[in-house]
Amino acid sequence: MNHDIRPVFQQALGPDWDRLGDAIRRHYTMAPHSNDHVCVRGTMHEVHHAPWAALLMPLGRLFGALVPYTGRAVPIEVHYRCRPDDPHLYWDRIFRFAGRAPFHFRSHMEHEAADGALVIEYVRFGIGMRLAVSAEEGALVFRDRGYVWRLGRLRIPLPLGLLMGTAYVEERPDPRDPDAFSMRMLLRHRWFGDVFRYSGSFRLPDDLPGDLLSDR
């Protein structure tokens, strides 16, 4: 069987993939159905959640979807992996809050050709967030398009946005450093304001190939 070995976000963006900054493309240039792995390290300048959001933490812990702590200058590393047995992109974000065990936020991204410029980020138990993907001024931007629950082949819409708010995520190349990028995530409720937000800066590893697919 022939597999599409283009990176997941290249499949979603199509020609707009070339509009991304080099630092963004380089750490996402991994082939589905492979053992490709990239790790970036950086610092989260802020990890914040609203005081009332503590009420959501039991749900977040169950689904593995929310960072339960707050802090500044939090060291972080993010592992991106592909697997030989499927076409998805796997994330493991490891936050190192002072005085606490490392916290892992794990998820994976899926894209299907019929979805166009849309991916679904899944956490535990088939809970997913639909995300519209775009390339804007070199940045990779994700906009929330609602939550789903995958049950077999079904994707059942979930009204979690009424409780959690709407997500916006971006990764933006650093104009001062070709090997660095920044990211920020905002989960904002229309009535209650910012529920969660975090932002940080990252550097690409020194041994990151310019194109992991170049030899394939």
TIRO-2110 file (N, C-alpha, C; in Angstrom, 1 decimal):
// TIRO-2110
0.8, -1.2, 0.0, N, 1, A
0.0, 0.0, 0.0, CA, 1, A
0.9, 1.2, 0.0, C, 1, A
0.5, 2.2, -0.9, N, 2, A
1.3, 3.4, -0.9, CA, 2, A
0.7, 4.4, 0.1, C, 2, A
1.7, 5.0, 0.9, N, 3, A
1.3, 5.9, 1.9, CA, 3, A
1.7, 7.3, 1.5, C, 3, A
1.0, 8.3, 1.9, N, 4, A
1.4, 9.7, 1.7, CA, 4, A
2.4, 10.0, 2.8, C, 4, A
3.7, 10.3, 2.4, N, 5, A
4.7, 10.5, 3.3, CA, 5, A
5.0, 12.0, 3.6, C, 5, A
4.1, 12.9, 3.0, N, 6, A
4.2, 14.3, 3.4, CA, 6, A
3.9, 14.5, 4.8, C, 6, A
4.5, 15.4, 5.5, N, 7, A
4.2, 15.7, 6.9, CA, 7, A
2.7, 16.0, 7.0, C, 7, A
2.1, 15.7, 8.2, N, 8, A
0.7, 15.9, 8.5, CA, 8, A
0.2, 17.3, 8.1, C, 8, A
1.0, 18.3, 8.6, N, 9, A
0.5, 19.7, 8.3, CA, 9, A
0.7, 20.1, 6.9, C, 9, A
1.7, 19.5, 6.2, N, 10, A
1.8, 19.7, 4.7, CA, 10, A
0.6, 19.2, 4.0, C, 10, A
0.1, 18.0, 4.4, N, 11, A
-1.1, 17.5, 3.8, CA, 11, A
-2.3, 18.4, 4.1, C, 11, A
-2.4, 18.9, 5.3, N, 12, A
-3.5, 19.8, 5.6, CA, 12, A
-3.4, 21.1, 4.9, C, 12, A
-2.2, 21.7, 4.8, N, 13, A
-2.1, 23.0, 4.2, CA, 13, A
-1.9, 23.1, 2.7, C, 13, A
-1.5, 22.0, 2.1, N, 14, A
-1.3, 22.0, 0.7, CA, 14, A
-0.2, 23.0, 0.3, C, 14, A
-0.4, 23.8, -0.7, N, 15, A
0.6, 24.7, -1.2, CA, 15, A
1.0, 25.8, -0.1, C, 15, A
0.1, 26.0, 0.8, N, 16, A
0.4, 27.0, 1.9, CA, 16, A
1.5, 26.5, 2.8, C, 16, A
1.8, 25.2, 2.8, N, 17, A
3.0, 24.7, 3.6, CA, 17, A
4.2, 25.6, 3.3, C, 17, A
4.4, 26.0, 2.1, N, 18, A
5.6, 26.7, 1.7, CA, 18, A
5.6, 28.2, 2.3, C, 18, A
4.5, 28.6, 2.8, N, 19, A
4.4, 29.9, 3.4, CA, 19, A
4.8, 29.9, 4.9, C, 19, A
5.0, 28.8, 5.4, N, 20, A
5.5, 28.7, 6.8, CA, 20, A
6.9, 29.1, 6.9, C, 20, A
7.3, 29.7, 8.0, N, 21, A
8.7, 30.0, 8.3, CA, 21, A
9.5, 28.7, 8.3, C, 21, A
10.8, 28.8, 8.0, N, 22, A
11.7, 27.7, 7.9, CA, 22, A
11.8, 26.9, 9.3, C, 22, A
11.8, 27.6, 10.4, N, 23, A
11.9, 26.9, 11.7, CA, 23, A
10.7, 26.1, 12.0, C, 23, A
9.5, 26.6, 11.5, N, 24, A
8.3, 25.8, 11.7, CA, 24, A
8.3, 24.5, 10.8, C, 24, A
8.6, 24.7, 9.6, N, 25, A
8.6, 23.5, 8.7, CA, 25, A
9.6, 22.5, 9.1, C, 25, A
10.8, 22.9, 9.6, N, 26, A
11.9, 22.0, 9.9, CA, 26, A
11.5, 21.1, 11.0, C, 26, A
10.8, 21.6, 12.1, N, 27, A
10.5, 20.6, 13.2, CA, 27, A
9.2, 19.8, 13.0, C, 27, A
8.5, 20.1, 11.8, N, 28, A
7.4, 19.3, 11.5, CA, 28, A
7.6, 18.4, 10.3, C, 28, A
8.8, 18.4, 9.7, N, 29, A
9.1, 17.7, 8.5, CA, 29, A
9.4, 16.2, 8.9, C, 29, A
8.3, 15.5, 9.3, N, 30, A
8.4, 14.1, 9.6, CA, 30, A
7.4, 13.3, 8.8, C, 30, A
7.9, 12.1, 8.4, N, 31, A
7.0, 11.3, 7.5, CA, 31, A
6.1, 10.4, 8.3, C, 31, A
4.8, 10.5, 8.0, N, 32, A
3.9, 9.4, 8.5, CA, 32, A
4.4, 8.0, 8.1, C, 32, A
4.0, 7.1, 9.0, N, 33, A
4.4, 5.7, 8.8, CA, 33, A
5.9, 5.5, 8.8, C, 33, A
6.5, 6.2, 9.8, N, 34, A
8.0, 6.2, 9.9, CA, 34, A
8.3, 6.2, 11.4, C, 34, A
9.6, 6.1, 11.7, N, 35, A
10.1, 6.3, 13.1, CA, 35, A
10.6, 7.7, 13.4, C, 35, A
10.3, 8.6, 12.5, N, 36, A
10.9, 10.0, 12.7, CA, 36, A
10.5, 10.6, 14.1, C, 36, A
11.5, 11.3, 14.6, N, 37, A
11.3, 11.9, 16.0, CA, 37, A
12.1, 13.1, 16.0, C, 37, A
11.4, 14.2, 16.6, N, 38, A
12.1, 15.5, 16.8, CA, 38, A
11.8, 15.9, 18.2, C, 38, A
12.7, 16.5, 18.9, N, 39, A
12.5, 17.1, 20.2, CA, 39, A
13.0, 18.5, 20.2, C, 39, A
12.2, 19.4, 20.7, N, 40, A
12.6, 20.8, 20.8, CA, 40, A
12.5, 21.1, 22.3, C, 40, A
13.3, 22.0, 22.8, N, 41, A
13.4, 22.4, 24.2, CA, 41, A
13.2, 23.9, 24.3, C, 41, A
12.6, 24.4, 25.4, N, 42, A
12.5, 25.8, 25.6, CA, 42, A
12.0, 26.1, 27.0, C, 42, A
11.4, 27.3, 27.1, N, 43, A
10.9, 27.8, 28.3, CA, 43, A
9.5, 28.4, 28.1, C, 43, A
8.6, 28.0, 29.0, N, 44, A
7.2, 28.6, 29.0, CA, 44, A
7.3, 29.8, 29.9, C, 44, A
7.2, 31.0, 29.3, N, 45, A
7.2, 32.2, 30.0, CA, 45, A
6.1, 32.4, 31.0, C, 45, A
4.9, 31.8, 30.6, N, 46, A
3.8, 31.8, 31.5, CA, 46, A
2.9, 30.6, 31.2, C, 46, A
2.5, 30.0, 32.3, N, 47, A
1.4, 29.0, 32.3, CA, 47, A
0.4, 29.4, 33.3, C, 47, A
-0.8, 29.7, 32.8, N, 48, A
-1.8, 30.4, 33.6, CA, 48, A
-3.2, 29.7, 33.4, C, 48, A
-3.9, 29.6, 34.5, N, 49, A
-5.4, 29.3, 34.3, CA, 49, A
-6.1, 30.1, 35.4, C, 49, A
-7.4, 30.4, 35.0, N, 50, A
-8.2, 31.2, 35.9, CA, 50, A
-8.5, 30.4, 37.2, C, 50, A
-8.6, 31.1, 38.3, N, 51, A
-8.8, 30.4, 39.6, CA, 51, A
-10.0, 29.5, 39.6, C, 51, A
-11.1, 29.8, 38.9, N, 52, A
-12.3, 29.0, 38.9, CA, 52, A
-12.1, 27.7, 38.0, C, 52, A
-11.0, 27.8, 37.1, N, 53, A
-10.8, 26.6, 36.3, CA, 53, A
-10.3, 25.4, 37.1, C, 53, A
-10.0, 25.6, 38.3, N, 54, A
-9.7, 24.4, 39.2, CA, 54, A
-10.8, 23.4, 39.2, C, 54, A
-12.1, 23.9, 39.0, N, 55, A
-13.2, 23.0, 38.9, CA, 55, A
-13.2, 22.1, 37.7, C, 55, A
-12.4, 22.5, 36.7, N, 56, A
-12.3, 21.6, 35.5, CA, 56, A
-11.2, 20.6, 35.6, C, 56, A
-10.3, 20.7, 36.6, N, 57, A
-9.1, 19.9, 36.6, CA, 57, A
-9.4, 18.4, 36.7, C, 57, A
-10.4, 18.0, 37.5, N, 58, A
-10.7, 16.5, 37.5, CA, 58, A
-11.1, 16.0, 36.1, C, 58, A
-11.8, 16.8, 35.4, N, 59, A
-12.2, 16.4, 34.0, CA, 59, A
-10.9, 16.4, 33.1, C, 59, A
-10.1, 17.4, 33.3, N, 60, A
-8.8, 17.5, 32.6, CA, 60, A
-7.9, 16.4, 32.8, C, 60, A
-7.8, 16.0, 34.1, N, 61, A
-6.9, 14.9, 34.4, CA, 61, A
-7.4, 13.6, 33.8, C, 61, A
-8.7, 13.4, 33.8, N, 62, A
-9.3, 12.2, 33.3, CA, 62, A
-9.0, 12.0, 31.8, C, 62, A
-9.1, 13.1, 31.1, N, 63, A
-8.9, 13.1, 29.6, CA, 63, A
-7.4, 13.4, 29.3, C, 63, A
-6.6, 13.8, 30.2, N, 64, A
-5.2, 14.2, 29.9, CA, 64, A
-5.1, 15.4, 29.1, C, 64, A
-6.0, 16.4, 29.3, N, 65, A
-6.1, 17.5, 28.3, CA, 65, A
-5.7, 18.8, 28.9, C, 65, A
-5.5, 19.0, 30.2, N, 66, A
-5.2, 20.3, 30.8, CA, 66, A
-4.0, 20.2, 31.6, C, 66, A
-3.2, 21.3, 31.6, N, 67, A
-2.0, 21.4, 32.4, CA, 67, A
-2.5, 21.9, 33.8, C, 67, A
-2.3, 21.2, 34.9, N, 68, A
-3.0, 21.5, 36.1, CA, 68, A
-2.3, 22.6, 37.0, C, 68, A
-1.1, 23.0, 36.6, N, 69, A
-0.3, 23.9, 37.4, CA, 69, A
-0.1, 25.2, 36.7, C, 69, A
0.3, 26.2, 37.5, N, 70, A
0.6, 27.5, 36.9, CA, 70, A
2.1, 27.9, 37.3, C, 70, A
2.7, 28.8, 36.5, N, 71, A
4.1, 29.1, 36.8, CA, 71, A
4.6, 30.0, 35.7, C, 71, A
5.8, 30.5, 35.9, N, 72, A
6.6, 31.3, 35.0, CA, 72, A
8.0, 30.7, 34.8, C, 72, A
8.6, 30.9, 33.7, N, 73, A
9.9, 30.4, 33.4, CA, 73, A
10.0, 28.9, 33.6, C, 73, A
9.0, 28.2, 33.1, N, 74, A
8.9, 26.7, 33.3, CA, 74, A
9.7, 26.0, 32.1, C, 74, A
10.7, 25.3, 32.4, N, 75, A
11.4, 24.5, 31.4, CA, 75, A
10.4, 23.5, 30.7, C, 75, A
10.6, 23.3, 29.4, N, 76, A
9.7, 22.3, 28.7, CA, 76, A
10.5, 21.7, 27.6, C, 76, A
10.1, 20.5, 27.3, N, 77, A
10.6, 19.9, 26.1, CA, 77, A
9.4, 19.2, 25.4, C, 77, A
9.4, 19.2, 24.1, N, 78, A
8.3, 18.7, 23.3, CA, 78, A
8.8, 17.7, 22.3, C, 78, A
8.3, 16.5, 22.4, N, 79, A
8.7, 15.4, 21.5, CA, 79, A
7.6, 15.2, 20.5, C, 79, A
8.0, 15.2, 19.2, N, 80, A
7.1, 14.9, 18.1, CA, 80, A
7.5, 13.6, 17.5, C, 80, A
6.6, 12.7, 17.3, N, 81, A
6.9, 11.4, 16.8, CA, 81, A
5.9, 10.9, 15.8, C, 81, A
6.4, 10.2, 14.8, N, 82, A
5.5, 9.4, 13.9, CA, 82, A
5.7, 7.9, 14.3, C, 82, A
4.8, 7.1, 13.8, N, 83, A
4.9, 5.7, 14.0, CA, 83, A
4.7, 4.9, 12.7, C, 83, A
5.4, 3.8, 12.6, N, 84, A
5.3, 3.0, 11.3, CA, 84, A
4.0, 2.5, 11.0, C, 84, A
3.1, 2.3, 12.1, N, 85, A
1.8, 1.6, 11.8, CA, 85, A
0.7, 2.5, 11.6, C, 85, A
0.9, 3.8, 11.6, N, 86, A
-0.3, 4.7, 11.3, CA, 86, A
0.3, 6.1, 10.8, C, 86, A
-0.6, 6.9, 10.3, N, 87, A
-0.2, 8.2, 9.6, CA, 87, A
-0.2, 9.4, 10.5, C, 87, A
-0.4, 9.2, 11.8, N, 88, A
-0.6, 10.3, 12.7, CA, 88, A
0.6, 11.0, 13.3, C, 88, A
0.5, 12.1, 13.9, N, 89, A
1.6, 12.8, 14.5, CA, 89, A
1.4, 12.9, 16.0, C, 89, A
2.3, 12.4, 16.8, N, 90, A
2.2, 12.2, 18.3, CA, 90, A
3.0, 13.3, 19.0, C, 90, A
2.4, 13.9, 20.0, N, 91, A
3.0, 14.9, 20.8, CA, 91, A
3.2, 14.4, 22.3, C, 91, A
4.3, 14.8, 22.9, N, 92, A
4.5, 14.6, 24.3, CA, 92, A
5.2, 15.9, 24.8, C, 92, A
4.4, 16.7, 25.5, N, 93, A
4.9, 18.0, 26.0, CA, 93, A
5.2, 17.7, 27.5, C, 93, A
6.5, 17.9, 27.9, N, 94, A
6.9, 17.6, 29.3, CA, 94, A
7.2, 19.0, 30.0, C, 94, A
6.3, 19.4, 30.9, N, 95, A
6.5, 20.6, 31.7, CA, 95, A
7.2, 20.2, 33.0, C, 95, A
8.2, 21.0, 33.3, N, 96, A
9.0, 20.8, 34.5, CA, 96, A
8.8, 21.9, 35.5, C, 96, A
7.7, 21.9, 36.2, N, 97, A
7.4, 22.8, 37.3, CA, 97, A
8.3, 22.6, 38.5, C, 97, A
8.8, 23.7, 39.1, N, 98, A
9.7, 23.5, 40.2, CA, 98, A
9.0, 22.8, 41.4, C, 98, A
9.7, 21.8, 41.9, N, 99, A
9.2, 21.1, 43.1, CA, 99, A
8.1, 20.1, 42.8, C, 99, A
7.9, 19.8, 41.5, N, 100, A
6.9, 18.8, 41.1, CA, 100, A
7.5, 17.8, 40.1, C, 100, A
6.9, 16.7, 40.1, N, 101, A
7.3, 15.7, 39.1, CA, 101, A
7.0, 16.2, 37.7, C, 101, A
7.7, 15.9, 36.7, N, 102, A
7.4, 16.3, 35.3, CA, 102, A
6.0, 16.0, 34.9, C, 102, A
5.3, 16.9, 34.3, N, 103, A
4.0, 16.7, 33.9, CA, 103, A
3.9, 16.5, 32.4, C, 103, A
3.3, 15.4, 31.9, N, 104, A
3.2, 15.1, 30.5, CA, 104, A
1.9, 15.4, 30.0, C, 104, A
1.8, 16.2, 28.9, N, 105, A
0.6, 16.4, 28.2, CA, 105, A
0.7, 15.8, 26.8, C, 105, A
0.0, 14.6, 26.7, N, 106, A
0.2, 13.8, 25.5, CA, 106, A
-1.1, 13.9, 24.6, C, 106, A
-0.9, 14.0, 23.3, N, 107, A
-2.0, 14.0, 22.3, CA, 107, A
-1.5, 13.5, 21.0, C, 107, A
-2.4, 13.4, 20.0, N, 108, A
-1.9, 13.1, 18.7, CA, 108, A
-2.8, 13.8, 17.7, C, 108, A
-2.3, 14.1, 16.5, N, 109, A
-3.0, 14.8, 15.5, CA, 109, A
-3.3, 13.9, 14.3, C, 109, A
-4.6, 14.0, 13.8, N, 110, A
-5.0, 13.2, 12.7, CA, 110, A
-5.5, 14.1, 11.6, C, 110, A
-5.2, 13.7, 10.4, N, 111, A
-5.7, 14.4, 9.2, CA, 111, A
-6.2, 13.4, 8.2, C, 111, A
-7.3, 13.7, 7.6, N, 112, A
-7.8, 12.9, 6.5, CA, 112, A
-8.0, 13.8, 5.3, C, 112, A
-7.7, 13.3, 4.1, N, 113, A
-7.7, 14.1, 2.9, CA, 113, A
-9.1, 14.8, 2.7, C, 113, A
-10.2, 14.2, 3.1, N, 114, A
-11.5, 14.8, 3.0, CA, 114, A
-11.7, 16.0, 3.9, C, 114, A
-10.8, 16.2, 4.9, N, 115, A
-11.0, 17.3, 5.9, CA, 115, A
-10.3, 18.5, 5.4, C, 115, A
-9.5, 18.5, 4.3, N, 116, A
-8.9, 19.7, 3.9, CA, 116, A
-7.9, 20.3, 4.9, C, 116, A
-8.0, 21.6, 5.1, N, 117, A
-7.1, 22.3, 6.1, CA, 117, A
-7.6, 22.2, 7.5, C, 117, A
-7.9, 20.9, 7.9, N, 118, A
-8.4, 20.7, 9.3, CA, 118, A
-7.8, 19.4, 9.8, C, 118, A
-7.4, 19.5, 11.1, N, 119, A
-6.9, 18.3, 11.8, CA, 119, A
-7.7, 18.1, 13.0, C, 119, A
-7.6, 17.0, 13.6, N, 120, A
-8.2, 16.7, 14.9, CA, 120, A
-7.2, 16.3, 15.9, C, 120, A
-7.1, 17.0, 17.0, N, 121, A
-6.2, 16.7, 18.1, CA, 121, A
-6.9, 15.8, 19.1, C, 121, A
-6.5, 14.6, 19.3, N, 122, A
-7.1, 13.7, 20.2, CA, 122, A
-6.3, 13.5, 21.5, C, 122, A
-7.1, 13.4, 22.6, N, 123, A
-6.5, 13.0, 23.9, CA, 123, A
-7.1, 11.7, 24.3, C, 123, A
-7.2, 11.4, 25.5, N, 124, A
-7.7, 10.0, 25.9, CA, 124, A
-9.2, 9.9, 25.6, C, 124, A
-9.5, 8.6, 25.5, N, 125, A
-10.9, 8.1, 25.3, CA, 125, A
-11.6, 8.7, 24.1, C, 125, A
-10.8, 9.1, 23.1, N, 126, A
-11.4, 9.5, 21.8, CA, 126, A
-12.0, 10.9, 21.8, C, 126, A
-11.6, 11.7, 22.8, N, 127, A
-12.0, 13.1, 22.9, CA, 127, A
-11.1, 13.9, 22.0, C, 127, A
-11.7, 14.7, 21.0, N, 128, A
-10.8, 15.4, 20.1, CA, 128, A
-11.3, 16.9, 19.9, C, 128, A
-10.4, 17.7, 19.5, N, 129, A
-10.7, 19.1, 19.2, CA, 129, A
-10.4, 19.3, 17.7, C, 129, A
-11.4, 19.7, 16.9, N, 130, A
-11.2, 20.0, 15.5, CA, 130, A
-10.5, 21.3, 15.4, C, 130, A
-9.5, 21.4, 14.6, N, 131, A
-8.7, 22.6, 14.4, CA, 131, A
-8.4, 22.9, 13.0, C, 131, A
-8.9, 24.1, 12.6, N, 132, A
-8.6, 24.7, 11.3, CA, 132, A
-7.1, 25.1, 11.3, C, 132, A
-6.3, 24.7, 10.3, N, 133, A
-4.9, 25.0, 10.2, CA, 133, A
-4.7, 26.0, 9.1, C, 133, A
-3.8, 27.0, 9.3, N, 134, A
-3.5, 28.0, 8.3, CA, 134, A
-2.1, 28.5, 8.5, C, 134, A
-1.5, 29.0, 7.4, N, 135, A
-0.2, 29.6, 7.4, CA, 135, A
-0.4, 31.1, 7.3, C, 135, A
0.1, 31.9, 8.3, N, 136, A
-0.1, 33.3, 8.4, CA, 136, A
1.1, 34.0, 8.8, C, 136, A
1.7, 34.8, 7.8, N, 137, A
2.9, 35.5, 8.0, CA, 137, A
4.0, 34.6, 8.6, C, 137, A
4.1, 33.4, 8.0, N, 138, A
5.2, 32.5, 8.5, CA, 138, A
4.8, 31.6, 9.6, C, 138, A
3.7, 31.9, 10.3, N, 139, A
3.3, 31.2, 11.5, CA, 139, A
2.3, 30.1, 11.2, C, 139, A
2.3, 29.0, 11.9, N, 140, A
1.4, 28.0, 11.9, CA, 140, A
0.3, 28.3, 12.9, C, 140, A
-1.0, 28.4, 12.4, N, 141, A
-2.1, 28.9, 13.3, CA, 141, A
-3.1, 27.8, 13.3, C, 141, A
-3.7, 27.5, 14.5, N, 142, A
-4.8, 26.6, 14.7, CA, 142, A
-5.9, 27.3, 15.3, C, 142, A
-7.1, 27.2, 14.8, N, 143, A
-8.3, 27.8, 15.3, CA, 143, A
-9.4, 26.7, 15.6, C, 143, A
-9.9, 26.8, 16.8, N, 144, A
-10.9, 25.8, 17.3, CA, 144, A
-12.1, 25.7, 16.4, C, 144, A
-12.5, 24.5, 16.0, N, 145, A
-13.7, 24.3, 15.3, CA, 145, A
-14.7, 23.4, 16.0, C, 145, A
-14.5, 23.2, 17.3, N, 146, A
-15.4, 22.4, 18.1, CA, 146, A
-14.8, 21.1, 18.5, C, 146, A
-15.5, 20.4, 19.5, N, 147, A
-15.0, 19.2, 20.0, CA, 147, A
-15.8, 18.0, 19.5, C, 147, A
-15.2, 16.8, 19.5, N, 148, A
-15.9, 15.6, 19.0, CA, 148, A
-15.5, 14.5, 19.9, C, 148, A
-16.3, 13.5, 19.9, N, 149, A
-16.0, 12.2, 20.6, CA, 149, A
-16.1, 11.1, 19.5, C, 149, A
-14.9, 10.5, 19.3, N, 150, A
-14.8, 9.4, 18.3, CA, 150, A
-15.3, 8.1, 18.9, C, 150, A
-16.3, 7.6, 18.3, N, 151, A
-16.9, 6.3, 18.8, CA, 151, A
-17.0, 5.4, 17.6, C, 151, A
-16.0, 4.5, 17.5, N, 152, A
-15.9, 3.7, 16.2, CA, 152, A
-15.6, 4.6, 15.1, C, 152, A
-16.4, 4.6, 14.0, N, 153, A
-16.2, 5.4, 12.9, CA, 153, A
-16.9, 6.7, 13.0, C, 153, A
-17.7, 6.9, 14.1, N, 154, A
-18.5, 8.1, 14.2, CA, 154, A
-17.7, 9.2, 14.9, C, 154, A
-17.9, 10.4, 14.6, N, 155, A
-17.4, 11.6, 15.3, CA, 155, A
-18.6, 12.4, 15.8, C, 155, A
-18.9, 12.3, 17.1, N, 156, A
-20.1, 12.9, 17.7, CA, 156, A
-19.7, 14.2, 18.2, C, 156, A
-20.4, 15.3, 17.7, N, 157, A
-20.1, 16.7, 18.3, CA, 157, A
-20.4, 16.7, 19.8, C, 157, A
-19.5, 17.4, 20.5, N, 158, A
-19.6, 17.6, 21.9, CA, 158, A
-19.7, 19.1, 22.2, C, 158, A
-20.6, 19.6, 23.0, N, 159, A
-20.7, 21.0, 23.3, CA, 159, A
-19.8, 21.5, 24.4, C, 159, A
-18.6, 21.0, 24.4, N, 160, A
-17.6, 21.3, 25.5, CA, 160, A
-17.2, 22.8, 25.4, C, 160, A
-17.3, 23.4, 24.3, N, 161, A
-16.9, 24.8, 24.2, CA, 161, A
-17.8, 25.7, 25.1, C, 161, A
-19.0, 25.3, 25.4, N, 162, A
-19.8, 26.1, 26.3, CA, 162, A
-19.2, 26.1, 27.7, C, 162, A
-18.4, 25.1, 28.0, N, 163, A
-17.8, 25.1, 29.3, CA, 163, A
-16.3, 25.5, 29.3, C, 163, A
-15.6, 25.1, 28.2, N, 164, A
-14.2, 25.3, 28.1, CA, 164, A
-13.8, 26.5, 27.4, C, 164, A
-14.6, 27.0, 26.5, N, 165, A
-14.2, 28.2, 25.7, CA, 165, A
-13.7, 27.7, 24.4, C, 165, A
-13.1, 28.7, 23.6, N, 166, A
-12.6, 28.4, 22.3, CA, 166, A
-11.1, 28.6, 22.3, C, 166, A
-10.4, 27.7, 21.6, N, 167, A
-8.9, 27.6, 21.6, CA, 167, A
-8.3, 28.4, 20.4, C, 167, A
-7.2, 29.0, 20.6, N, 168, A
-6.4, 29.6, 19.5, CA, 168, A
-4.9, 29.2, 19.8, C, 168, A
-4.2, 28.7, 18.9, N, 169, A
-2.8, 28.3, 19.0, CA, 169, A
-2.0, 28.8, 17.9, C, 169, A
-0.8, 29.3, 18.1, N, 170, A
0.1, 29.6, 17.0, CA, 170, A
1.5, 29.3, 17.4, C, 170, A
2.3, 28.9, 16.3, N, 171, A
3.7, 28.8, 16.4, CA, 171, A
4.3, 29.7, 15.4, C, 171, A
5.2, 30.6, 15.8, N, 172, A
5.7, 31.7, 15.0, CA, 172, A
7.2, 31.7, 15.0, C, 172, A
7.8, 31.8, 13.8, N, 173, A
9.3, 31.8, 13.7, CA, 173, A
9.8, 33.1, 14.3, C, 173, A
11.0, 33.0, 15.0, N, 174, A
11.6, 34.1, 15.6, CA, 174, A
12.4, 34.9, 14.5, C, 174, A
12.0, 36.1, 14.2, N, 175, A
12.7, 36.9, 13.1, CA, 175, A
14.1, 37.1, 13.4, C, 175, A
14.6, 37.0, 14.6, N, 176, A
15.9, 37.3, 15.0, CA, 176, A
16.8, 36.1, 15.0, C, 176, A
16.2, 34.9, 14.9, N, 177, A
17.0, 33.7, 15.1, CA, 177, A
16.4, 32.6, 14.2, C, 177, A
17.1, 32.1, 13.2, N, 178, A
16.5, 31.1, 12.2, CA, 178, A
16.3, 29.8, 12.9, C, 178, A
16.8, 29.5, 14.1, N, 179, A
16.7, 28.2, 14.7, CA, 179, A
15.7, 28.3, 15.9, C, 179, A
14.9, 29.3, 16.0, N, 180, A
14.0, 29.5, 17.2, CA, 180, A
12.6, 29.8, 16.7, C, 180, A
11.7, 29.6, 17.6, N, 181, A
10.3, 29.9, 17.3, CA, 181, A
9.6, 30.2, 18.7, C, 181, A
8.5, 30.9, 18.6, N, 182, A
7.6, 31.1, 19.8, CA, 182, A
6.3, 30.4, 19.6, C, 182, A
5.6, 30.1, 20.7, N, 183, A
4.3, 29.6, 20.6, CA, 183, A
3.4, 30.2, 21.7, C, 183, A
2.1, 30.2, 21.4, N, 184, A
1.2, 30.6, 22.5, CA, 184, A
-0.1, 29.9, 22.3, C, 184, A
-0.8, 29.5, 23.4, N, 185, A
-2.1, 28.9, 23.4, CA, 185, A
-3.0, 29.7, 24.2, C, 185, A
-4.2, 29.9, 23.8, N, 186, A
-5.2, 30.7, 24.5, CA, 186, A
-6.5, 29.9, 24.4, C, 186, A
-7.1, 29.6, 25.6, N, 187, A
-8.4, 29.1, 25.7, CA, 187, A
-9.3, 30.1, 26.4, C, 187, A
-10.2, 30.7, 25.6, N, 188, A
-11.0, 31.9, 26.1, CA, 188, A
-12.5, 31.6, 26.0, C, 188, A
-13.2, 31.9, 27.1, N, 189, A
-14.6, 31.7, 27.2, CA, 189, A
-15.3, 33.1, 26.9, C, 189, A
-16.3, 33.1, 26.1, N, 190, A
-17.0, 34.3, 25.7, CA, 190, A
-17.5, 35.1, 26.9, C, 190, A
-17.8, 34.5, 28.0, N, 191, A
-18.4, 35.2, 29.2, CA, 191, A
-17.4, 35.3, 30.3, C, 191, A
-16.5, 34.3, 30.5, N, 192, A
-15.6, 34.2, 31.6, CA, 192, A
-14.2, 34.6, 31.3, C, 192, A
-13.9, 35.0, 30.1, N, 193, A
-12.5, 35.4, 29.8, CA, 193, A
-11.5, 34.3, 29.6, C, 193, A
-10.3, 34.5, 29.8, N, 194, A
-9.2, 33.5, 29.6, CA, 194, A
-9.4, 32.4, 30.7, C, 194, A
-9.6, 31.2, 30.2, N, 195, A
-9.6, 30.0, 31.0, CA, 195, A
-8.2, 29.5, 31.2, C, 195, A
-7.5, 29.2, 30.1, N, 196, A
-6.1, 28.8, 30.2, CA, 196, A
-5.4, 29.6, 29.1, C, 196, A
-4.1, 29.8, 29.4, N, 197, A
-3.2, 30.3, 28.4, CA, 197, A
-1.8, 29.9, 28.8, C, 197, A
-1.0, 29.7, 27.8, N, 198, A
0.5, 29.6, 28.0, CA, 198, A
1.2, 30.1, 26.8, C, 198, A
2.5, 30.5, 27.0, N, 199, A
3.3, 31.0, 25.9, CA, 199, A
4.7, 30.7, 26.3, C, 199, A
5.5, 30.5, 25.2, N, 200, A
6.9, 30.2, 25.4, CA, 200, A
7.8, 30.4, 24.2, C, 200, A
9.0, 30.1, 24.3, N, 201, A
10.0, 30.1, 23.2, CA, 201, A
10.8, 28.9, 23.2, C, 201, A
11.2, 28.5, 22.0, N, 202, A
11.9, 27.2, 21.8, CA, 202, A
13.0, 27.3, 20.8, C, 202, A
14.0, 26.4, 20.9, N, 203, A
15.1, 26.3, 19.9, CA, 203, A
15.1, 25.0, 19.3, C, 203, A
15.4, 24.9, 18.0, N, 204, A
15.5, 23.6, 17.4, CA, 204, A
16.8, 23.0, 17.8, C, 204, A
16.9, 21.6, 17.8, N, 205, A
18.1, 21.0, 18.2, CA, 205, A
19.2, 21.2, 17.1, C, 205, A
20.4, 21.2, 17.6, N, 206, A
21.6, 21.4, 16.6, CA, 206, A
21.7, 20.3, 15.5, C, 206, A
21.2, 19.1, 15.9, N, 207, A
21.4, 18.0, 14.9, CA, 207, A
20.1, 17.8, 14.1, C, 207, A
19.2, 18.7, 14.1, N, 208, A
17.9, 18.6, 13.3, CA, 208, A
18.2, 18.7, 11.8, C, 208, A
18.0, 17.6, 11.0, N, 209, A
18.2, 17.7, 9.6, CA, 209, A
17.3, 18.8, 9.0, C, 209, A
17.8, 19.4, 7.9, N, 210, A
16.9, 20.4, 7.3, CA, 210, A
15.7, 19.8, 6.6, C, 210, A
15.7, 18.5, 6.3, N, 211, A
14.6, 17.9, 5.7, CA, 211, A
14.7, 16.4, 5.9, C, 211, A
13.9, 15.9, 6.9, N, 212, A
14.0, 14.5, 7.2, CA, 212, A
13.5, 13.6, 6.0, C, 212, A
12.8, 14.2, 5.1, N, 213, A
12.3, 13.4, 4.0, CA, 213, A
13.2, 13.4, 2.8, C, 213, A
14.3, 14.1, 2.9, N, 214, A
15.2, 14.3, 1.7, CA, 214, A
15.8, 13.0, 1.2, C, 214, A
16.0, 12.0, 2.0, N, 215, A
16.6, 10.8, 1.6, CA, 215, A
15.6, 9.7, 1.2, C, 215, A
14.3, 10.1, 1.2, N, 216, A
13.3, 9.1, 0.9, CA, 216, A
12.8, 9.2, -0.5, C, 216, A
END
